[in-house]
Amino acid sequence: MKKRRGQSTLEYVLVLTAIVGAIILAATKFVKPRVEASLDHVTGEMNDQVNKIQF
């Protein structure tokens, strides 16, 4: 019976690892480009405001 419990634990760990891997893959594929685009937009807006300042 103890061997079966260890096998079940290993199965849960493997499934959890697959889920975490899928989340990381989705984050790098879909979220990262949106964050980069947002940061690029903010950087552009900040540069525009700085360029408007008269020295």
mmCIF file as Biopython writes it, N, C-alpha, C and O atoms, coordinates in Angstrom:
data_model
#
loop_
_atom_site.group_PDB
_atom_site.id
_atom_site.type_symbol
_atom_site.label_atom_id
_atom_site.label_alt_id
_atom_site.label_comp_id
_atom_site.label_asym_id
_atom_site.label_entity_id
_atom_site.label_seq_id
_atom_site.pdbx_PDB_ins_code
_atom_site.Cartn_x
_atom_site.Cartn_y
_atom_site.Cartn_z
_atom_site.occupancy
_atom_site.B_iso_or_equiv
_atom_site.auth_seq_id
_atom_site.auth_asym_id
_atom_site.pdbx_PDB_model_num
ATOM 1   N N  . MET A ? 1  ? 0.822  -1.200 0.000   1.0 0.0 1  A 1 
ATOM 2   C CA . MET A ? 1  ? 0.000  0.000  0.000   1.0 0.0 1  A 1 
ATOM 3   C C  . MET A ? 1  ? 0.865  1.261  0.000   1.0 0.0 1  A 1 
ATOM 4   O O  . MET A ? 1  ? 0.498  2.258  -0.622  1.0 0.0 1  A 1 
ATOM 5   N N  . LYS A ? 2  ? 2.000  1.229  0.686   1.0 0.0 2  A 1 
ATOM 6   C CA . LYS A ? 2  ? 2.859  2.401  0.774   1.0 0.0 2  A 1 
ATOM 7   C C  . LYS A ? 2  ? 3.423  2.764  -0.596  1.0 0.0 2  A 1 
ATOM 8   O O  . LYS A ? 2  ? 3.554  3.944  -0.919  1.0 0.0 2  A 1 
ATOM 9   N N  . LYS A ? 3  ? 3.755  1.759  -1.401  1.0 0.0 3  A 1 
ATOM 10  C CA . LYS A ? 3  ? 4.301  2.005  -2.731  1.0 0.0 3  A 1 
ATOM 11  C C  . LYS A ? 3  ? 3.283  2.747  -3.600  1.0 0.0 3  A 1 
ATOM 12  O O  . LYS A ? 3  ? 3.663  3.628  -4.370  1.0 0.0 3  A 1 
ATOM 13  N N  . ARG A ? 4  ? 2.034  2.416  -3.492  1.0 0.0 4  A 1 
ATOM 14  C CA . ARG A ? 4  ? 0.977  3.069  -4.268  1.0 0.0 4  A 1 
ATOM 15  C C  . ARG A ? 4  ? 0.845  4.540  -3.868  1.0 0.0 4  A 1 
ATOM 16  O O  . ARG A ? 4  ? 0.613  5.396  -4.721  1.0 0.0 4  A 1 
ATOM 17  N N  . ARG A ? 5  ? 0.992  4.832  -2.590  1.0 0.0 5  A 1 
ATOM 18  C CA . ARG A ? 5  ? 0.888  6.213  -2.115  1.0 0.0 5  A 1 
ATOM 19  C C  . ARG A ? 5  ? 2.023  7.050  -2.704  1.0 0.0 5  A 1 
ATOM 20  O O  . ARG A ? 5  ? 1.801  8.185  -3.126  1.0 0.0 5  A 1 
ATOM 21  N N  . GLY A ? 6  ? 3.220  6.505  -2.734  1.0 0.0 6  A 1 
ATOM 22  C CA . GLY A ? 6  ? 4.350  7.209  -3.331  1.0 0.0 6  A 1 
ATOM 23  C C  . GLY A ? 6  ? 4.132  7.450  -4.816  1.0 0.0 6  A 1 
ATOM 24  O O  . GLY A ? 6  ? 4.492  8.503  -5.340  1.0 0.0 6  A 1 
ATOM 25  N N  . GLN A ? 7  ? 3.553  6.492  -5.477  1.0 0.0 7  A 1 
ATOM 26  C CA . GLN A ? 7  ? 3.269  6.635  -6.902  1.0 0.0 7  A 1 
ATOM 27  C C  . GLN A ? 7  ? 2.229  7.730  -7.119  1.0 0.0 7  A 1 
ATOM 28  O O  . GLN A ? 7  ? 2.363  8.524  -8.049  1.0 0.0 7  A 1 
ATOM 29  N N  . SER A ? 8  ? 1.208  7.786  -6.288  1.0 0.0 8  A 1 
ATOM 30  C CA . SER A ? 8  ? 0.183  8.821  -6.415  1.0 0.0 8  A 1 
ATOM 31  C C  . SER A ? 8  ? 0.777  10.202 -6.186  1.0 0.0 8  A 1 
ATOM 32  O O  . SER A ? 8  ? 0.435  11.149 -6.895  1.0 0.0 8  A 1 
ATOM 33  N N  . THR A ? 9  ? 1.663  10.326 -5.204  1.0 0.0 9  A 1 
ATOM 34  C CA . THR A ? 9  ? 2.316  11.604 -4.936  1.0 0.0 9  A 1 
ATOM 35  C C  . THR A ? 9  ? 3.133  12.036 -6.137  1.0 0.0 9  A 1 
ATOM 36  O O  . THR A ? 9  ? 3.096  13.202 -6.530  1.0 0.0 9  A 1 
ATOM 37  N N  . LEU A ? 10 ? 3.864  11.112 -6.719  1.0 0.0 10 A 1 
ATOM 38  C CA . LEU A ? 10 ? 4.669  11.421 -7.899  1.0 0.0 10 A 1 
ATOM 39  C C  . LEU A ? 10 ? 3.784  11.870 -9.056  1.0 0.0 10 A 1 
ATOM 40  O O  . LEU A ? 10 ? 4.143  12.796 -9.785  1.0 0.0 10 A 1 
ATOM 41  N N  . GLU A ? 11 ? 2.651  11.237 -9.231  1.0 0.0 11 A 1 
ATOM 42  C CA . GLU A ? 11 ? 1.730  11.631 -10.296 1.0 0.0 11 A 1 
ATOM 43  C C  . GLU A ? 11 ? 1.225  13.052 -10.085 1.0 0.0 11 A 1 
ATOM 44  O O  . GLU A ? 11 ? 1.138  13.824 -11.040 1.0 0.0 11 A 1 
ATOM 45  N N  . TYR A ? 12 ? 0.892  13.405 -8.846  1.0 0.0 12 A 1 
ATOM 46  C CA . TYR A ? 12 ? 0.444  14.772 -8.553  1.0 0.0 12 A 1 
ATOM 47  C C  . TYR A ? 12 ? 1.552  15.781 -8.819  1.0 0.0 12 A 1 
ATOM 48  O O  . TYR A ? 12 ? 1.294  16.862 -9.349  1.0 0.0 12 A 1 
ATOM 49  N N  . VAL A ? 13 ? 2.776  15.438 -8.457  1.0 0.0 13 A 1 
ATOM 50  C CA . VAL A ? 13 ? 3.908  16.338 -8.698  1.0 0.0 13 A 1 
ATOM 51  C C  . VAL A ? 13 ? 4.110  16.542 -10.196 1.0 0.0 13 A 1 
ATOM 52  O O  . VAL A ? 13 ? 4.359  17.665 -10.634 1.0 0.0 13 A 1 
ATOM 53  N N  . LEU A ? 14 ? 4.009  15.494 -10.974 1.0 0.0 14 A 1 
ATOM 54  C CA . LEU A ? 14 ? 4.174  15.610 -12.426 1.0 0.0 14 A 1 
ATOM 55  C C  . LEU A ? 14 ? 3.074  16.464 -13.051 1.0 0.0 14 A 1 
ATOM 56  O O  . LEU A ? 14 ? 3.348  17.282 -13.930 1.0 0.0 14 A 1 
ATOM 57  N N  . VAL A ? 15 ? 1.852  16.281 -12.610 1.0 0.0 15 A 1 
ATOM 58  C CA . VAL A ? 15 ? 0.741  17.082 -13.132 1.0 0.0 15 A 1 
ATOM 59  C C  . VAL A ? 15 ? 0.921  18.545 -12.748 1.0 0.0 15 A 1 
ATOM 60  O O  . VAL A ? 15 ? 0.718  19.434 -13.575 1.0 0.0 15 A 1 
ATOM 61  N N  . LEU A ? 16 ? 1.300  18.799 -11.504 1.0 0.0 16 A 1 
ATOM 62  C CA . LEU A ? 16 ? 1.528  20.169 -11.049 1.0 0.0 16 A 1 
ATOM 63  C C  . LEU A ? 16 ? 2.661  20.820 -11.840 1.0 0.0 16 A 1 
ATOM 64  O O  . LEU A ? 16 ? 2.564  21.992 -12.204 1.0 0.0 16 A 1 
ATOM 65  N N  . THR A ? 17 ? 3.723  20.080 -12.105 1.0 0.0 17 A 1 
ATOM 66  C CA . THR A ? 17 ? 4.840  20.597 -12.894 1.0 0.0 17 A 1 
ATOM 67  C C  . THR A ? 17 ? 4.385  20.949 -14.306 1.0 0.0 17 A 1 
ATOM 68  O O  . THR A ? 17 ? 4.794  21.976 -14.848 1.0 0.0 17 A 1 
ATOM 69  N N  . ALA A ? 18 ? 3.555  20.119 -14.901 1.0 0.0 18 A 1 
ATOM 70  C CA . ALA A ? 18 ? 3.046  20.400 -16.240 1.0 0.0 18 A 1 
ATOM 71  C C  . ALA A ? 18 ? 2.182  21.657 -16.242 1.0 0.0 18 A 1 
ATOM 72  O O  . ALA A ? 18 ? 2.268  22.461 -17.170 1.0 0.0 18 A 1 
ATOM 73  N N  . ILE A ? 19 ? 1.363  21.836 -15.227 1.0 0.0 19 A 1 
ATOM 74  C CA . ILE A ? 19 ? 0.503  23.022 -15.141 1.0 0.0 19 A 1 
ATOM 75  C C  . ILE A ? 19 ? 1.340  24.279 -14.976 1.0 0.0 19 A 1 
ATOM 76  O O  . ILE A ? 19 ? 1.092  25.283 -15.644 1.0 0.0 19 A 1 
ATOM 77  N N  . VAL A ? 20 ? 2.332  24.233 -14.090 1.0 0.0 20 A 1 
ATOM 78  C CA . VAL A ? 20 ? 3.204  25.395 -13.885 1.0 0.0 20 A 1 
ATOM 79  C C  . VAL A ? 20 ? 3.968  25.711 -15.166 1.0 0.0 20 A 1 
ATOM 80  O O  . VAL A ? 20 ? 4.129  26.880 -15.519 1.0 0.0 20 A 1 
ATOM 81  N N  . GLY A ? 21 ? 4.434  24.691 -15.856 1.0 0.0 21 A 1 
ATOM 82  C CA . GLY A ? 21 ? 5.128  24.899 -17.125 1.0 0.0 21 A 1 
ATOM 83  C C  . GLY A ? 21 ? 4.230  25.558 -18.158 1.0 0.0 21 A 1 
ATOM 84  O O  . GLY A ? 21 ? 4.671  26.442 -18.893 1.0 0.0 21 A 1 
ATOM 85  N N  . ALA A ? 22 ? 2.977  25.135 -18.219 1.0 0.0 22 A 1 
ATOM 86  C CA . ALA A ? 22 ? 2.034  25.734 -19.164 1.0 0.0 22 A 1 
ATOM 87  C C  . ALA A ? 22 ? 1.767  27.198 -18.824 1.0 0.0 22 A 1 
ATOM 88  O O  . ALA A ? 22 ? 1.643  28.031 -19.721 1.0 0.0 22 A 1 
ATOM 89  N N  . ILE A ? 23 ? 1.680  27.510 -17.547 1.0 0.0 23 A 1 
ATOM 90  C CA . ILE A ? 23 ? 1.460  28.902 -17.127 1.0 0.0 23 A 1 
ATOM 91  C C  . ILE A ? 23 ? 2.655  29.764 -17.503 1.0 0.0 23 A 1 
ATOM 92  O O  . ILE A ? 23 ? 2.487  30.879 -17.998 1.0 0.0 23 A 1 
ATOM 93  N N  . ILE A ? 24 ? 3.857  29.258 -17.271 1.0 0.0 24 A 1 
ATOM 94  C CA . ILE A ? 24 ? 5.059  30.018 -17.621 1.0 0.0 24 A 1 
ATOM 95  C C  . ILE A ? 24 ? 5.136  30.230 -19.126 1.0 0.0 24 A 1 
ATOM 96  O O  . ILE A ? 24 ? 5.472  31.324 -19.580 1.0 0.0 24 A 1 
ATOM 97  N N  . LEU A ? 25 ? 4.833  29.208 -19.896 1.0 0.0 25 A 1 
ATOM 98  C CA . LEU A ? 25 ? 4.846  29.332 -21.355 1.0 0.0 25 A 1 
ATOM 99  C C  . LEU A ? 25 ? 3.828  30.368 -21.824 1.0 0.0 25 A 1 
ATOM 100 O O  . LEU A ? 25 ? 4.131  31.192 -22.687 1.0 0.0 25 A 1 
ATOM 101 N N  . ALA A ? 26 ? 2.633  30.329 -21.261 1.0 0.0 26 A 1 
ATOM 102 C CA . ALA A ? 26 ? 1.601  31.298 -21.638 1.0 0.0 26 A 1 
ATOM 103 C C  . ALA A ? 26 ? 2.023  32.711 -21.262 1.0 0.0 26 A 1 
ATOM 104 O O  . ALA A ? 26 ? 1.785  33.655 -22.015 1.0 0.0 26 A 1 
ATOM 105 N N  . ALA A ? 27 ? 2.644  32.857 -20.110 1.0 0.0 27 A 1 
ATOM 106 C CA . ALA A ? 27 ? 3.075  34.185 -19.667 1.0 0.0 27 A 1 
ATOM 107 C C  . ALA A ? 27 ? 4.122  34.754 -20.605 1.0 0.0 27 A 1 
ATOM 108 O O  . ALA A ? 27 ? 4.064  35.932 -20.958 1.0 0.0 27 A 1 
ATOM 109 N N  . THR A ? 28 ? 5.070  33.939 -21.010 1.0 0.0 28 A 1 
ATOM 110 C CA . THR A ? 28 ? 6.121  34.455 -21.888 1.0 0.0 28 A 1 
ATOM 111 C C  . THR A ? 28 ? 5.613  34.689 -23.300 1.0 0.0 28 A 1 
ATOM 112 O O  . THR A ? 28 ? 6.128  35.557 -24.006 1.0 0.0 28 A 1 
ATOM 113 N N  . LYS A ? 29 ? 4.627  33.940 -23.714 1.0 0.0 29 A 1 
ATOM 114 C CA . LYS A ? 29 ? 4.138  34.070 -25.089 1.0 0.0 29 A 1 
ATOM 115 C C  . LYS A ? 29 ? 3.087  35.170 -25.241 1.0 0.0 29 A 1 
ATOM 116 O O  . LYS A ? 29 ? 3.070  35.855 -26.263 1.0 0.0 29 A 1 
ATOM 117 N N  . PHE A ? 30 ? 2.222  35.352 -24.262 1.0 0.0 30 A 1 
ATOM 118 C CA . PHE A ? 30 ? 1.109  36.280 -24.413 1.0 0.0 30 A 1 
ATOM 119 C C  . PHE A ? 30 ? 1.219  37.537 -23.544 1.0 0.0 30 A 1 
ATOM 120 O O  . PHE A ? 30 ? 0.886  38.632 -23.996 1.0 0.0 30 A 1 
ATOM 121 N N  . VAL A ? 31 ? 1.675  37.388 -22.328 1.0 0.0 31 A 1 
ATOM 122 C CA . VAL A ? 31 ? 1.711  38.527 -21.410 1.0 0.0 31 A 1 
ATOM 123 C C  . VAL A ? 31 ? 2.916  39.416 -21.677 1.0 0.0 31 A 1 
ATOM 124 O O  . VAL A ? 31 ? 2.793  40.641 -21.674 1.0 0.0 31 A 1 
ATOM 125 N N  . LYS A ? 32 ? 4.063  38.823 -21.903 1.0 0.0 32 A 1 
ATOM 126 C CA . LYS A ? 32 ? 5.297  39.593 -22.090 1.0 0.0 32 A 1 
ATOM 127 C C  . LYS A ? 32 ? 5.189  40.617 -23.217 1.0 0.0 32 A 1 
ATOM 128 O O  . LYS A ? 32 ? 5.581  41.766 -23.009 1.0 0.0 32 A 1 
ATOM 129 N N  . PRO A ? 33 ? 4.679  40.266 -24.400 1.0 0.0 33 A 1 
ATOM 130 C CA . PRO A ? 33 ? 4.567  41.284 -25.458 1.0 0.0 33 A 1 
ATOM 131 C C  . PRO A ? 33 ? 3.655  42.449 -25.074 1.0 0.0 33 A 1 
ATOM 132 O O  . PRO A ? 33 ? 3.926  43.592 -25.444 1.0 0.0 33 A 1 
ATOM 133 N N  . ARG A ? 34 ? 2.597  42.177 -24.349 1.0 0.0 34 A 1 
ATOM 134 C CA . ARG A ? 34 ? 1.691  43.259 -23.934 1.0 0.0 34 A 1 
ATOM 135 C C  . ARG A ? 34 ? 2.360  44.182 -22.932 1.0 0.0 34 A 1 
ATOM 136 O O  . ARG A ? 34 ? 2.198  45.400 -22.999 1.0 0.0 34 A 1 
ATOM 137 N N  . VAL A ? 35 ? 3.111  43.604 -22.003 1.0 0.0 35 A 1 
ATOM 138 C CA . VAL A ? 35 ? 3.822  44.421 -21.018 1.0 0.0 35 A 1 
ATOM 139 C C  . VAL A ? 35 ? 4.874  45.267 -21.714 1.0 0.0 35 A 1 
ATOM 140 O O  . VAL A ? 35 ? 5.016  46.452 -21.413 1.0 0.0 35 A 1 
ATOM 141 N N  . GLU A ? 36 ? 5.614  44.670 -22.643 1.0 0.0 36 A 1 
ATOM 142 C CA . GLU A ? 36 ? 6.630  45.423 -23.378 1.0 0.0 36 A 1 
ATOM 143 C C  . GLU A ? 36 ? 5.999  46.560 -24.171 1.0 0.0 36 A 1 
ATOM 144 O O  . GLU A ? 36 ? 6.544  47.664 -24.204 1.0 0.0 36 A 1 
ATOM 145 N N  . ALA A ? 37 ? 4.865  46.311 -24.806 1.0 0.0 37 A 1 
ATOM 146 C CA . ALA A ? 37 ? 4.185  47.355 -25.572 1.0 0.0 37 A 1 
ATOM 147 C C  . ALA A ? 37 ? 3.723  48.483 -24.653 1.0 0.0 37 A 1 
ATOM 148 O O  . ALA A ? 37 ? 3.837  49.658 -25.003 1.0 0.0 37 A 1 
ATOM 149 N N  . SER A ? 38 ? 3.209  48.133 -23.496 1.0 0.0 38 A 1 
ATOM 150 C CA . SER A ? 38 ? 2.771  49.161 -22.544 1.0 0.0 38 A 1 
ATOM 151 C C  . SER A ? 38 ? 3.943  49.999 -22.062 1.0 0.0 38 A 1 
ATOM 152 O O  . SER A ? 38 ? 3.838  51.223 -21.971 1.0 0.0 38 A 1 
ATOM 153 N N  . LEU A ? 39 ? 5.049  49.356 -21.755 1.0 0.0 39 A 1 
ATOM 154 C CA . LEU A ? 39 ? 6.228  50.089 -21.301 1.0 0.0 39 A 1 
ATOM 155 C C  . LEU A ? 39 ? 6.788  50.977 -22.408 1.0 0.0 39 A 1 
ATOM 156 O O  . LEU A ? 39 ? 7.234  52.093 -22.140 1.0 0.0 39 A 1 
ATOM 157 N N  . ASP A ? 40 ? 6.769  50.493 -23.643 1.0 0.0 40 A 1 
ATOM 158 C CA . ASP A ? 40 ? 7.217  51.317 -24.768 1.0 0.0 40 A 1 
ATOM 159 C C  . ASP A ? 40 ? 6.334  52.551 -24.916 1.0 0.0 40 A 1 
ATOM 160 O O  . ASP A ? 40 ? 6.833  53.646 -25.178 1.0 0.0 40 A 1 
ATOM 161 N N  . HIS A ? 41 ? 5.031  52.379 -24.750 1.0 0.0 41 A 1 
ATOM 162 C CA . HIS A ? 41 ? 4.098  53.502 -24.850 1.0 0.0 41 A 1 
ATOM 163 C C  . HIS A ? 41 ? 4.373  54.530 -23.752 1.0 0.0 41 A 1 
ATOM 164 O O  . HIS A ? 41 ? 4.432  55.731 -24.014 1.0 0.0 41 A 1 
ATOM 165 N N  . VAL A ? 42 ? 4.539  54.049 -22.531 1.0 0.0 42 A 1 
ATOM 166 C CA . VAL A ? 42 ? 4.804  54.953 -21.411 1.0 0.0 42 A 1 
ATOM 167 C C  . VAL A ? 42 ? 6.124  55.683 -21.623 1.0 0.0 42 A 1 
ATOM 168 O O  . VAL A ? 42 ? 6.219  56.881 -21.352 1.0 0.0 42 A 1 
ATOM 169 N N  . THR A ? 43 ? 7.127  54.984 -22.098 1.0 0.0 43 A 1 
ATOM 170 C CA . THR A ? 43 ? 8.421  55.612 -22.367 1.0 0.0 43 A 1 
ATOM 171 C C  . THR A ? 43 ? 8.285  56.705 -23.414 1.0 0.0 43 A 1 
ATOM 172 O O  . THR A ? 43 ? 8.862  57.782 -23.268 1.0 0.0 43 A 1 
ATOM 173 N N  . GLY A ? 44 ? 7.533  56.437 -24.458 1.0 0.0 44 A 1 
ATOM 174 C CA . GLY A ? 44 ? 7.305  57.442 -25.489 1.0 0.0 44 A 1 
ATOM 175 C C  . GLY A ? 44 ? 6.587  58.663 -24.957 1.0 0.0 44 A 1 
ATOM 176 O O  . GLY A ? 44 ? 6.947  59.795 -25.281 1.0 0.0 44 A 1 
ATOM 177 N N  . GLU A ? 45 ? 5.571  58.436 -24.140 1.0 0.0 45 A 1 
ATOM 178 C CA . GLU A ? 45 ? 4.830  59.555 -23.552 1.0 0.0 45 A 1 
ATOM 179 C C  . GLU A ? 45 ? 5.721  60.392 -22.638 1.0 0.0 45 A 1 
ATOM 180 O O  . GLU A ? 45 ? 5.650  61.621 -22.651 1.0 0.0 45 A 1 
ATOM 181 N N  . MET A ? 46 ? 6.549  59.733 -21.856 1.0 0.0 46 A 1 
ATOM 182 C CA . MET A ? 46 ? 7.453  60.467 -20.968 1.0 0.0 46 A 1 
ATOM 183 C C  . MET A ? 46 ? 8.462  61.282 -21.774 1.0 0.0 46 A 1 
ATOM 184 O O  . MET A ? 46 ? 8.750  62.429 -21.432 1.0 0.0 46 A 1 
ATOM 185 N N  . ASN A ? 47 ? 8.991  60.701 -22.828 1.0 0.0 47 A 1 
ATOM 186 C CA . ASN A ? 47 ? 9.932  61.439 -23.678 1.0 0.0 47 A 1 
ATOM 187 C C  . ASN A ? 47 ? 9.265  62.645 -24.324 1.0 0.0 47 A 1 
ATOM 188 O O  . ASN A ? 47 ? 9.879  63.706 -24.431 1.0 0.0 47 A 1 
ATOM 189 N N  . ASP A ? 48 ? 8.029  62.497 -24.751 1.0 0.0 48 A 1 
ATOM 190 C CA . ASP A ? 48 ? 7.294  63.624 -25.337 1.0 0.0 48 A 1 
ATOM 191 C C  . ASP A ? 48 ? 7.140  64.757 -24.329 1.0 0.0 48 A 1 
ATOM 192 O O  . ASP A ? 48 ? 7.317  65.925 -24.675 1.0 0.0 48 A 1 
ATOM 193 N N  . GLN A ? 49 ? 6.814  64.420 -23.094 1.0 0.0 49 A 1 
ATOM 194 C CA . GLN A ? 49 ? 6.642  65.446 -22.064 1.0 0.0 49 A 1 
ATOM 195 C C  . GLN A ? 49 ? 7.966  66.129 -21.722 1.0 0.0 49 A 1 
ATOM 196 O O  . GLN A ? 49 ? 8.006  67.340 -21.507 1.0 0.0 49 A 1 
ATOM 197 N N  . VAL A ? 50 ? 9.030  65.364 -21.672 1.0 0.0 50 A 1 
ATOM 198 C CA . VAL A ? 50 ? 10.344 65.946 -21.387 1.0 0.0 50 A 1 
ATOM 199 C C  . VAL A ? 50 ? 10.754 66.886 -22.513 1.0 0.0 50 A 1 
ATOM 200 O O  . VAL A ? 50 ? 11.332 67.943 -22.258 1.0 0.0 50 A 1 
ATOM 201 N N  . ASN A ? 51 ? 10.465 66.515 -23.741 1.0 0.0 51 A 1 
ATOM 202 C CA . ASN A ? 51 ? 10.837 67.353 -24.884 1.0 0.0 51 A 1 
ATOM 203 C C  . ASN A ? 51 ? 10.039 68.656 -24.924 1.0 0.0 51 A 1 
ATOM 204 O O  . ASN A ? 51 ? 10.473 69.621 -25.555 1.0 0.0 51 A 1 
ATOM 205 N N  . LYS A ? 52 ? 8.891  68.699 -24.266 1.0 0.0 52 A 1 
ATOM 206 C CA . LYS A ? 52 ? 8.081  69.919 -24.228 1.0 0.0 52 A 1 
ATOM 207 C C  . LYS A ? 52 ? 8.615  70.948 -23.236 1.0 0.0 52 A 1 
ATOM 208 O O  . LYS A ? 52 ? 8.244  72.120 -23.299 1.0 0.0 52 A 1 
ATOM 209 N N  . ILE A ? 53 ? 9.478  70.519 -22.326 1.0 0.0 53 A 1 
ATOM 210 C CA . ILE A ? 53 ? 10.003 71.429 -21.304 1.0 0.0 53 A 1 
ATOM 211 C C  . ILE A ? 53 ? 10.987 72.395 -21.952 1.0 0.0 53 A 1 
ATOM 212 O O  . ILE A ? 53 ? 11.881 71.985 -22.693 1.0 0.0 53 A 1 
ATOM 213 N N  . GLN A ? 54 ? 10.813 73.681 -21.663 1.0 0.0 54 A 1 
ATOM 214 C CA . GLN A ? 54 ? 11.715 74.724 -22.165 1.0 0.0 54 A 1 
ATOM 215 C C  . GLN A ? 54 ? 12.817 74.953 -21.140 1.0 0.0 54 A 1 
ATOM 216 O O  . GLN A ? 54 ? 12.535 75.199 -19.967 1.0 0.0 54 A 1 
ATOM 217 N N  . PHE A ? 55 ? 14.056 74.874 -21.573 1.0 0.0 55 A 1 
ATOM 218 C CA . PHE A ? 55 ? 15.185 75.140 -20.663 1.0 0.0 55 A 1 
ATOM 219 C C  . PHE A ? 55 ? 15.735 76.507 -20.905 1.0 0.0 55 A 1 
ATOM 220 O O  . PHE A ? 55 ? 16.687 76.916 -20.240 1.0 0.0 55 A 1 
#
